[in-house]
Amino acid sequence: MKLINYFKESYRELVHKTSWPSRQELTHSAVVVLVASLIIALVVWVMDLGFESLMTFIYNKVL
């Protein structure tokens, strides 16, 4: 009986007490996440290129 009450309460909370974002808010949030992910990926890529160039320079001078 406790398990059934738990599911009923969970359902009520999700349906009546939770505020769901509108389609416009959800789209805006998705765009923000996409842009932030692209910026972070670009920064990591530039850092990787810089580190690769540095290591190539060091190995060419030492070896």
mmCIF file of the N, C-alpha and C atoms, coordinates in Angstrom:
data_MODEL
# 
_entry.id   MODEL 
# 
loop_
_atom_site.group_PDB 
_atom_site.id 
_atom_site.type_symbol 
_atom_site.label_atom_id 
_atom_site.label_alt_id 
_atom_site.label_comp_id 
_atom_site.label_asym_id 
_atom_site.label_entity_id 
_atom_site.label_seq_id 
_atom_site.pdbx_PDB_ins_code 
_atom_site.Cartn_x 
_atom_site.Cartn_y 
_atom_site.Cartn_z 
_atom_site.occupancy 
_atom_site.B_iso_or_equiv 
_atom_site.pdbx_formal_charge 
_atom_site.auth_seq_id 
_atom_site.auth_comp_id 
_atom_site.auth_asym_id 
_atom_site.auth_atom_id 
_atom_site.pdbx_PDB_model_num 
ATOM 1   N N  . MET A 1 1  ? 0.820  -1.201 0.000   1.00 0.00 ? 1  MET A N  1 
ATOM 2   C CA . MET A 1 1  ? 0.000  0.000  0.000   1.00 0.00 ? 1  MET A CA 1 
ATOM 3   C C  . MET A 1 1  ? 0.863  1.263  0.000   1.00 0.00 ? 1  MET A C  1 
ATOM 4   N N  . LYS A 1 2  ? 1.994  1.216  0.692   1.00 0.00 ? 2  LYS A N  1 
ATOM 5   C CA . LYS A 1 2  ? 2.873  2.379  0.741   1.00 0.00 ? 2  LYS A CA 1 
ATOM 6   C C  . LYS A 1 2  ? 3.434  2.699  -0.647  1.00 0.00 ? 2  LYS A C  1 
ATOM 7   N N  . LEU A 1 3  ? 3.738  1.649  -1.403  1.00 0.00 ? 3  LEU A N  1 
ATOM 8   C CA . LEU A 1 3  ? 4.287  1.847  -2.738  1.00 0.00 ? 3  LEU A CA 1 
ATOM 9   C C  . LEU A 1 3  ? 3.263  2.493  -3.666  1.00 0.00 ? 3  LEU A C  1 
ATOM 10  N N  . ILE A 1 4  ? 2.023  2.073  -3.575  1.00 0.00 ? 4  ILE A N  1 
ATOM 11  C CA . ILE A 1 4  ? 0.959  2.658  -4.395  1.00 0.00 ? 4  ILE A CA 1 
ATOM 12  C C  . ILE A 1 4  ? 0.766  4.126  -4.030  1.00 0.00 ? 4  ILE A C  1 
ATOM 13  N N  . ASN A 1 5  ? 0.751  4.445  -2.738  1.00 0.00 ? 5  ASN A N  1 
ATOM 14  C CA . ASN A 1 5  ? 0.620  5.840  -2.309  1.00 0.00 ? 5  ASN A CA 1 
ATOM 15  C C  . ASN A 1 5  ? 1.795  6.682  -2.793  1.00 0.00 ? 5  ASN A C  1 
ATOM 16  N N  . TYR A 1 6  ? 2.983  6.093  -2.768  1.00 0.00 ? 6  TYR A N  1 
ATOM 17  C CA . TYR A 1 6  ? 4.170  6.804  -3.250  1.00 0.00 ? 6  TYR A CA 1 
ATOM 18  C C  . TYR A 1 6  ? 4.003  7.191  -4.716  1.00 0.00 ? 6  TYR A C  1 
ATOM 19  N N  . PHE A 1 7  ? 3.552  6.235  -5.545  1.00 0.00 ? 7  PHE A N  1 
ATOM 20  C CA . PHE A 1 7  ? 3.368  6.523  -6.963  1.00 0.00 ? 7  PHE A CA 1 
ATOM 21  C C  . PHE A 1 7  ? 2.254  7.540  -7.196  1.00 0.00 ? 7  PHE A C  1 
ATOM 22  N N  . LYS A 1 8  ? 1.188  7.449  -6.431  1.00 0.00 ? 8  LYS A N  1 
ATOM 23  C CA . LYS A 1 8  ? 0.097  8.419  -6.564  1.00 0.00 ? 8  LYS A CA 1 
ATOM 24  C C  . LYS A 1 8  ? 0.576  9.829  -6.205  1.00 0.00 ? 8  LYS A C  1 
ATOM 25  N N  . GLU A 1 9  ? 1.310  9.957  -5.117  1.00 0.00 ? 9  GLU A N  1 
ATOM 26  C CA . GLU A 1 9  ? 1.825  11.265 -4.704  1.00 0.00 ? 9  GLU A CA 1 
ATOM 27  C C  . GLU A 1 9  ? 2.832  11.813 -5.725  1.00 0.00 ? 9  GLU A C  1 
ATOM 28  N N  . SER A 1 10 ? 3.665  10.935 -6.224  1.00 0.00 ? 10 SER A N  1 
ATOM 29  C CA . SER A 1 10 ? 4.635  11.364 -7.243  1.00 0.00 ? 10 SER A CA 1 
ATOM 30  C C  . SER A 1 10 ? 3.926  11.877 -8.484  1.00 0.00 ? 10 SER A C  1 
ATOM 31  N N  . TYR A 1 11 ? 2.890  11.162 -8.905  1.00 0.00 ? 11 TYR A N  1 
ATOM 32  C CA . TYR A 1 11 ? 2.119  11.585 -10.072 1.00 0.00 ? 11 TYR A CA 1 
ATOM 33  C C  . TYR A 1 11 ? 1.455  12.936 -9.825  1.00 0.00 ? 11 TYR A C  1 
ATOM 34  N N  . ARG A 1 12 ? 0.818  13.091 -8.682  1.00 0.00 ? 12 ARG A N  1 
ATOM 35  C CA . ARG A 1 12 ? 0.163  14.361 -8.353  1.00 0.00 ? 12 ARG A CA 1 
ATOM 36  C C  . ARG A 1 12 ? 1.154  15.527 -8.352  1.00 0.00 ? 12 ARG A C  1 
ATOM 37  N N  . GLU A 1 13 ? 2.327  15.264 -7.797  1.00 0.00 ? 13 GLU A N  1 
ATOM 38  C CA . GLU A 1 13 ? 3.328  16.330 -7.750  1.00 0.00 ? 13 GLU A CA 1 
ATOM 39  C C  . GLU A 1 13 ? 3.788  16.713 -9.153  1.00 0.00 ? 13 GLU A C  1 
ATOM 40  N N  . LEU A 1 14 ? 4.028  15.727 -9.999  1.00 0.00 ? 14 LEU A N  1 
ATOM 41  C CA . LEU A 1 14 ? 4.476  16.020 -11.361 1.00 0.00 ? 14 LEU A CA 1 
ATOM 42  C C  . LEU A 1 14 ? 3.405  16.731 -12.188 1.00 0.00 ? 14 LEU A C  1 
ATOM 43  N N  . VAL A 1 15 ? 2.150  16.359 -11.981 1.00 0.00 ? 15 VAL A N  1 
ATOM 44  C CA . VAL A 1 15 ? 1.075  16.930 -12.788 1.00 0.00 ? 15 VAL A CA 1 
ATOM 45  C C  . VAL A 1 15 ? 0.617  18.289 -12.266 1.00 0.00 ? 15 VAL A C  1 
ATOM 46  N N  . HIS A 1 16 ? 0.507  18.434 -10.948 1.00 0.00 ? 16 HIS A N  1 
ATOM 47  C CA . HIS A 1 16 ? -0.125 19.637 -10.404 1.00 0.00 ? 16 HIS A CA 1 
ATOM 48  C C  . HIS A 1 16 ? 0.836  20.643 -9.773  1.00 0.00 ? 16 HIS A C  1 
ATOM 49  N N  . LYS A 1 17 ? 1.953  20.201 -9.256  1.00 0.00 ? 17 LYS A N  1 
ATOM 50  C CA . LYS A 1 17 ? 2.831  21.114 -8.520  1.00 0.00 ? 17 LYS A CA 1 
ATOM 51  C C  . LYS A 1 17 ? 4.073  21.540 -9.304  1.00 0.00 ? 17 LYS A C  1 
ATOM 52  N N  . THR A 1 18 ? 4.401  20.810 -10.351 1.00 0.00 ? 18 THR A N  1 
ATOM 53  C CA . THR A 1 18 ? 5.610  21.107 -11.112 1.00 0.00 ? 18 THR A CA 1 
ATOM 54  C C  . THR A 1 18 ? 5.282  22.123 -12.195 1.00 0.00 ? 18 THR A C  1 
ATOM 55  N N  . SER A 1 19 ? 6.136  23.129 -12.334 1.00 0.00 ? 19 SER A N  1 
ATOM 56  C CA . SER A 1 19 ? 5.932  24.097 -13.418 1.00 0.00 ? 19 SER A CA 1 
ATOM 57  C C  . SER A 1 19 ? 6.849  23.703 -14.574 1.00 0.00 ? 19 SER A C  1 
ATOM 58  N N  . TRP A 1 20 ? 6.244  23.378 -15.695 1.00 0.00 ? 20 TRP A N  1 
ATOM 59  C CA . TRP A 1 20 ? 6.984  22.950 -16.865 1.00 0.00 ? 20 TRP A CA 1 
ATOM 60  C C  . TRP A 1 20 ? 7.270  24.160 -17.746 1.00 0.00 ? 20 TRP A C  1 
ATOM 61  N N  . PRO A 1 21 ? 8.445  24.204 -18.385 1.00 0.00 ? 21 PRO A N  1 
ATOM 62  C CA . PRO A 1 21 ? 8.765  25.350 -19.252 1.00 0.00 ? 21 PRO A CA 1 
ATOM 63  C C  . PRO A 1 21 ? 7.923  25.321 -20.527 1.00 0.00 ? 21 PRO A C  1 
ATOM 64  N N  . SER A 1 22 ? 7.708  26.520 -21.064 1.00 0.00 ? 22 SER A N  1 
ATOM 65  C CA . SER A 1 22 ? 6.980  26.592 -22.330 1.00 0.00 ? 22 SER A CA 1 
ATOM 66  C C  . SER A 1 22 ? 7.917  26.155 -23.461 1.00 0.00 ? 22 SER A C  1 
ATOM 67  N N  . ARG A 1 23 ? 7.348  25.961 -24.622 1.00 0.00 ? 23 ARG A N  1 
ATOM 68  C CA . ARG A 1 23 ? 8.154  25.543 -25.778 1.00 0.00 ? 23 ARG A CA 1 
ATOM 69  C C  . ARG A 1 23 ? 9.207  26.597 -26.098 1.00 0.00 ? 23 ARG A C  1 
ATOM 70  N N  . GLN A 1 24 ? 8.849  27.872 -26.003 1.00 0.00 ? 24 GLN A N  1 
ATOM 71  C CA . GLN A 1 24 ? 9.783  28.964 -26.289 1.00 0.00 ? 24 GLN A CA 1 
ATOM 72  C C  . GLN A 1 24 ? 10.922 28.972 -25.267 1.00 0.00 ? 24 GLN A C  1 
ATOM 73  N N  . GLU A 1 25 ? 10.621 28.798 -23.993 1.00 0.00 ? 25 GLU A N  1 
ATOM 74  C CA . GLU A 1 25 ? 11.664 28.752 -22.958 1.00 0.00 ? 25 GLU A CA 1 
ATOM 75  C C  . GLU A 1 25 ? 12.594 27.560 -23.163 1.00 0.00 ? 25 GLU A C  1 
ATOM 76  N N  . LEU A 1 26 ? 12.014 26.430 -23.517 1.00 0.00 ? 26 LEU A N  1 
ATOM 77  C CA . LEU A 1 26 ? 12.802 25.226 -23.752 1.00 0.00 ? 26 LEU A CA 1 
ATOM 78  C C  . LEU A 1 26 ? 13.723 25.395 -24.956 1.00 0.00 ? 26 LEU A C  1 
ATOM 79  N N  . THR A 1 27 ? 13.209 25.996 -26.027 1.00 0.00 ? 27 THR A N  1 
ATOM 80  C CA . THR A 1 27 ? 14.019 26.248 -27.215 1.00 0.00 ? 27 THR A CA 1 
ATOM 81  C C  . THR A 1 27 ? 15.148 27.215 -26.890 1.00 0.00 ? 27 THR A C  1 
ATOM 82  N N  . HIS A 1 28 ? 14.848 28.263 -26.148 1.00 0.00 ? 28 HIS A N  1 
ATOM 83  C CA . HIS A 1 28 ? 15.868 29.242 -25.773 1.00 0.00 ? 28 HIS A CA 1 
ATOM 84  C C  . HIS A 1 28 ? 16.968 28.586 -24.945 1.00 0.00 ? 28 HIS A C  1 
ATOM 85  N N  . SER A 1 29 ? 16.584 27.775 -23.990 1.00 0.00 ? 29 SER A N  1 
ATOM 86  C CA . SER A 1 29 ? 17.572 27.081 -23.156 1.00 0.00 ? 29 SER A CA 1 
ATOM 87  C C  . SER A 1 29 ? 18.435 26.133 -23.981 1.00 0.00 ? 29 SER A C  1 
ATOM 88  N N  . ALA A 1 30 ? 17.820 25.441 -24.923 1.00 0.00 ? 30 ALA A N  1 
ATOM 89  C CA . ALA A 1 30 ? 18.564 24.516 -25.774 1.00 0.00 ? 30 ALA A CA 1 
ATOM 90  C C  . ALA A 1 30 ? 19.585 25.268 -26.628 1.00 0.00 ? 30 ALA A C  1 
ATOM 91  N N  . VAL A 1 31 ? 19.200 26.435 -27.130 1.00 0.00 ? 31 VAL A N  1 
ATOM 92  C CA . VAL A 1 31 ? 20.120 27.238 -27.939 1.00 0.00 ? 31 VAL A CA 1 
ATOM 93  C C  . VAL A 1 31 ? 21.280 27.736 -27.080 1.00 0.00 ? 31 VAL A C  1 
ATOM 94  N N  . VAL A 1 32 ? 20.997 28.160 -25.873 1.00 0.00 ? 32 VAL A N  1 
ATOM 95  C CA . VAL A 1 32 ? 22.055 28.621 -24.962 1.00 0.00 ? 32 VAL A CA 1 
ATOM 96  C C  . VAL A 1 32 ? 23.044 27.492 -24.673 1.00 0.00 ? 32 VAL A C  1 
ATOM 97  N N  . VAL A 1 33 ? 22.532 26.298 -24.413 1.00 0.00 ? 33 VAL A N  1 
ATOM 98  C CA . VAL A 1 33 ? 23.405 25.148 -24.144 1.00 0.00 ? 33 VAL A CA 1 
ATOM 99  C C  . VAL A 1 33 ? 24.229 24.804 -25.377 1.00 0.00 ? 33 VAL A C  1 
ATOM 100 N N  . LEU A 1 34 ? 23.623 24.848 -26.544 1.00 0.00 ? 34 LEU A N  1 
ATOM 101 C CA . LEU A 1 34 ? 24.336 24.546 -27.788 1.00 0.00 ? 34 LEU A CA 1 
ATOM 102 C C  . LEU A 1 34 ? 25.465 25.540 -28.032 1.00 0.00 ? 34 LEU A C  1 
ATOM 103 N N  . VAL A 1 35 ? 25.190 26.825 -27.872 1.00 0.00 ? 35 VAL A N  1 
ATOM 104 C CA . VAL A 1 35 ? 26.209 27.851 -28.085 1.00 0.00 ? 35 VAL A CA 1 
ATOM 105 C C  . VAL A 1 35 ? 27.340 27.717 -27.060 1.00 0.00 ? 35 VAL A C  1 
ATOM 106 N N  . ALA A 1 36 ? 26.992 27.501 -25.810 1.00 0.00 ? 36 ALA A N  1 
ATOM 107 C CA . ALA A 1 36 ? 28.018 27.334 -24.775 1.00 0.00 ? 36 ALA A CA 1 
ATOM 108 C C  . ALA A 1 36 ? 28.878 26.111 -25.060 1.00 0.00 ? 36 ALA A C  1 
ATOM 109 N N  . SER A 1 37 ? 28.264 25.023 -25.500 1.00 0.00 ? 37 SER A N  1 
ATOM 110 C CA . SER A 1 37 ? 29.022 23.811 -25.823 1.00 0.00 ? 37 SER A CA 1 
ATOM 111 C C  . SER A 1 37 ? 29.978 24.057 -26.990 1.00 0.00 ? 37 SER A C  1 
ATOM 112 N N  . LEU A 1 38 ? 29.520 24.774 -27.987 1.00 0.00 ? 38 LEU A N  1 
ATOM 113 C CA . LEU A 1 38 ? 30.387 25.081 -29.134 1.00 0.00 ? 38 LEU A CA 1 
ATOM 114 C C  . LEU A 1 38 ? 31.562 25.969 -28.727 1.00 0.00 ? 38 LEU A C  1 
ATOM 115 N N  . ILE A 1 39 ? 31.310 26.944 -27.869 1.00 0.00 ? 39 ILE A N  1 
ATOM 116 C CA . ILE A 1 39 ? 32.384 27.829 -27.409 1.00 0.00 ? 39 ILE A CA 1 
ATOM 117 C C  . ILE A 1 39 ? 33.411 27.038 -26.597 1.00 0.00 ? 39 ILE A C  1 
ATOM 118 N N  . ILE A 1 40 ? 32.944 26.192 -25.707 1.00 0.00 ? 40 ILE A N  1 
ATOM 119 C CA . ILE A 1 40 ? 33.864 25.381 -24.902 1.00 0.00 ? 40 ILE A CA 1 
ATOM 120 C C  . ILE A 1 40 ? 34.653 24.432 -25.793 1.00 0.00 ? 40 ILE A C  1 
ATOM 121 N N  . ALA A 1 41 ? 34.000 23.808 -26.781 1.00 0.00 ? 41 ALA A N  1 
ATOM 122 C CA . ALA A 1 41 ? 34.701 22.918 -27.712 1.00 0.00 ? 41 ALA A CA 1 
ATOM 123 C C  . ALA A 1 41 ? 35.757 23.683 -28.499 1.00 0.00 ? 41 ALA A C  1 
ATOM 124 N N  . LEU A 1 42 ? 35.450 24.906 -28.905 1.00 0.00 ? 42 LEU A N  1 
ATOM 125 C CA . LEU A 1 42 ? 36.416 25.726 -29.646 1.00 0.00 ? 42 LEU A CA 1 
ATOM 126 C C  . LEU A 1 42 ? 37.616 26.075 -28.767 1.00 0.00 ? 42 LEU A C  1 
ATOM 127 N N  . VAL A 1 43 ? 37.374 26.427 -27.515 1.00 0.00 ? 43 VAL A N  1 
ATOM 128 C CA . VAL A 1 43 ? 38.467 26.754 -26.590 1.00 0.00 ? 43 VAL A CA 1 
ATOM 129 C C  . VAL A 1 43 ? 39.363 25.531 -26.371 1.00 0.00 ? 43 VAL A C  1 
ATOM 130 N N  . VAL A 1 44 ? 38.757 24.362 -26.170 1.00 0.00 ? 44 VAL A N  1 
ATOM 131 C CA . VAL A 1 44 ? 39.544 23.143 -25.969 1.00 0.00 ? 44 VAL A CA 1 
ATOM 132 C C  . VAL A 1 44 ? 40.345 22.821 -27.227 1.00 0.00 ? 44 VAL A C  1 
ATOM 133 N N  . TRP A 1 45 ? 39.755 22.998 -28.394 1.00 0.00 ? 45 TRP A N  1 
ATOM 134 C CA . TRP A 1 45 ? 40.453 22.741 -29.661 1.00 0.00 ? 45 TRP A CA 1 
ATOM 135 C C  . TRP A 1 45 ? 41.654 23.674 -29.818 1.00 0.00 ? 45 TRP A C  1 
ATOM 136 N N  . VAL A 1 46 ? 41.483 24.961 -29.508 1.00 0.00 ? 46 VAL A N  1 
ATOM 137 C CA . VAL A 1 46 ? 42.591 25.919 -29.604 1.00 0.00 ? 46 VAL A CA 1 
ATOM 138 C C  . VAL A 1 46 ? 43.686 25.559 -28.603 1.00 0.00 ? 46 VAL A C  1 
ATOM 139 N N  . MET A 1 47 ? 43.315 25.173 -27.398 1.00 0.00 ? 47 MET A N  1 
ATOM 140 C CA . MET A 1 47 ? 44.313 24.766 -26.404 1.00 0.00 ? 47 MET A CA 1 
ATOM 141 C C  . MET A 1 47 ? 45.063 23.517 -26.878 1.00 0.00 ? 47 MET A C  1 
ATOM 142 N N  . ASP A 1 48 ? 44.360 22.589 -27.477 1.00 0.00 ? 48 ASP A N  1 
ATOM 143 C CA . ASP A 1 48 ? 44.978 21.371 -27.994 1.00 0.00 ? 48 ASP A CA 1 
ATOM 144 C C  . ASP A 1 48 ? 45.962 21.700 -29.117 1.00 0.00 ? 48 ASP A C  1 
ATOM 145 N N  . LEU A 1 49 ? 45.594 22.586 -30.003 1.00 0.00 ? 49 LEU A N  1 
ATOM 146 C CA . LEU A 1 49 ? 46.507 22.995 -31.076 1.00 0.00 ? 49 LEU A CA 1 
ATOM 147 C C  . LEU A 1 49 ? 47.751 23.675 -30.512 1.00 0.00 ? 49 LEU A C  1 
ATOM 148 N N  . GLY A 1 50 ? 47.544 24.535 -29.535 1.00 0.00 ? 50 GLY A N  1 
ATOM 149 C CA . GLY A 1 50 ? 48.681 25.213 -28.912 1.00 0.00 ? 50 GLY A CA 1 
ATOM 150 C C  . GLY A 1 50 ? 49.607 24.230 -28.214 1.00 0.00 ? 50 GLY A C  1 
ATOM 151 N N  . PHE A 1 51 ? 49.047 23.280 -27.486 1.00 0.00 ? 51 PHE A N  1 
ATOM 152 C CA . PHE A 1 51 ? 49.860 22.289 -26.795 1.00 0.00 ? 51 PHE A CA 1 
ATOM 153 C C  . PHE A 1 51 ? 50.593 21.399 -27.794 1.00 0.00 ? 51 PHE A C  1 
ATOM 154 N N  . GLU A 1 52 ? 49.916 21.030 -28.882 1.00 0.00 ? 52 GLU A N  1 
ATOM 155 C CA . GLU A 1 52 ? 50.556 20.219 -29.916 1.00 0.00 ? 52 GLU A CA 1 
ATOM 156 C C  . GLU A 1 52 ? 51.721 20.965 -30.553 1.00 0.00 ? 52 GLU A C  1 
ATOM 157 N N  . SER A 1 53 ? 51.537 22.239 -30.835 1.00 0.00 ? 53 SER A N  1 
ATOM 158 C CA . SER A 1 53 ? 52.616 23.043 -31.417 1.00 0.00 ? 53 SER A CA 1 
ATOM 159 C C  . SER A 1 53 ? 53.783 23.176 -30.455 1.00 0.00 ? 53 SER A C  1 
ATOM 160 N N  . LEU A 1 54 ? 53.485 23.388 -29.189 1.00 0.00 ? 54 LEU A N  1 
ATOM 161 C CA . LEU A 1 54 ? 54.526 23.502 -28.183 1.00 0.00 ? 54 LEU A CA 1 
ATOM 162 C C  . LEU A 1 54 ? 55.320 22.197 -28.060 1.00 0.00 ? 54 LEU A C  1 
ATOM 163 N N  . MET A 1 55 ? 54.634 21.085 -28.016 1.00 0.00 ? 55 MET A N  1 
ATOM 164 C CA . MET A 1 55 ? 55.306 19.794 -27.890 1.00 0.00 ? 55 MET A CA 1 
ATOM 165 C C  . MET A 1 55 ? 56.123 19.476 -29.141 1.00 0.00 ? 55 MET A C  1 
ATOM 166 N N  . THR A 1 56 ? 55.616 19.810 -30.311 1.00 0.00 ? 56 THR A N  1 
ATOM 167 C CA . THR A 1 56 ? 56.368 19.602 -31.551 1.00 0.00 ? 56 THR A CA 1 
ATOM 168 C C  . THR A 1 56 ? 57.632 20.451 -31.534 1.00 0.00 ? 56 THR A C  1 
ATOM 169 N N  . PHE A 1 57 ? 57.521 21.693 -31.096 1.00 0.00 ? 57 PHE A N  1 
ATOM 170 C CA . PHE A 1 57 ? 58.686 22.568 -31.008 1.00 0.00 ? 57 PHE A CA 1 
ATOM 171 C C  . PHE A 1 57 ? 59.733 22.001 -30.036 1.00 0.00 ? 57 PHE A C  1 
ATOM 172 N N  . ILE A 1 58 ? 59.274 21.555 -28.873 1.00 0.00 ? 58 ILE A N  1 
ATOM 173 C CA . ILE A 1 58 ? 60.190 21.016 -27.863 1.00 0.00 ? 58 ILE A CA 1 
ATOM 174 C C  . ILE A 1 58 ? 60.868 19.750 -28.377 1.00 0.00 ? 58 ILE A C  1 
ATOM 175 N N  . TYR A 1 59 ? 60.104 18.835 -28.968 1.00 0.00 ? 59 TYR A N  1 
ATOM 176 C CA . TYR A 1 59 ? 60.699 17.576 -29.448 1.00 0.00 ? 59 TYR A CA 1 
ATOM 177 C C  . TYR A 1 59 ? 61.657 17.803 -30.612 1.00 0.00 ? 59 TYR A C  1 
ATOM 178 N N  . ASN A 1 60 ? 61.370 18.767 -31.461 1.00 0.00 ? 60 ASN A N  1 
ATOM 179 C CA . ASN A 1 60 ? 62.268 19.051 -32.587 1.00 0.00 ? 60 ASN A CA 1 
ATOM 180 C C  . ASN A 1 60 ? 63.571 19.675 -32.106 1.00 0.00 ? 60 ASN A C  1 
ATOM 181 N N  . LYS A 1 61 ? 63.525 20.467 -31.030 1.00 0.00 ? 61 LYS A N  1 
ATOM 182 C CA . LYS A 1 61 ? 64.743 21.098 -30.498 1.00 0.00 ? 61 LYS A CA 1 
ATOM 183 C C  . LYS A 1 61 ? 65.590 20.103 -29.698 1.00 0.00 ? 61 LYS A C  1 
ATOM 184 N N  . VAL A 1 62 ? 64.917 19.215 -28.967 1.00 0.00 ? 62 VAL A N  1 
ATOM 185 C CA . VAL A 1 62 ? 65.652 18.283 -28.095 1.00 0.00 ? 62 VAL A CA 1 
ATOM 186 C C  . VAL A 1 62 ? 66.205 17.115 -28.908 1.00 0.00 ? 62 VAL A C  1 
ATOM 187 N N  . LEU A 1 63 ? 65.402 16.584 -29.812 1.00 0.00 ? 63 LEU A N  1 
ATOM 188 C CA . LEU A 1 63 ? 65.823 15.399 -30.563 1.00 0.00 ? 63 LEU A CA 1 
ATOM 189 C C  . LEU A 1 63 ? 66.467 15.783 -31.816 1.00 0.00 ? 63 LEU A C  1 
# 
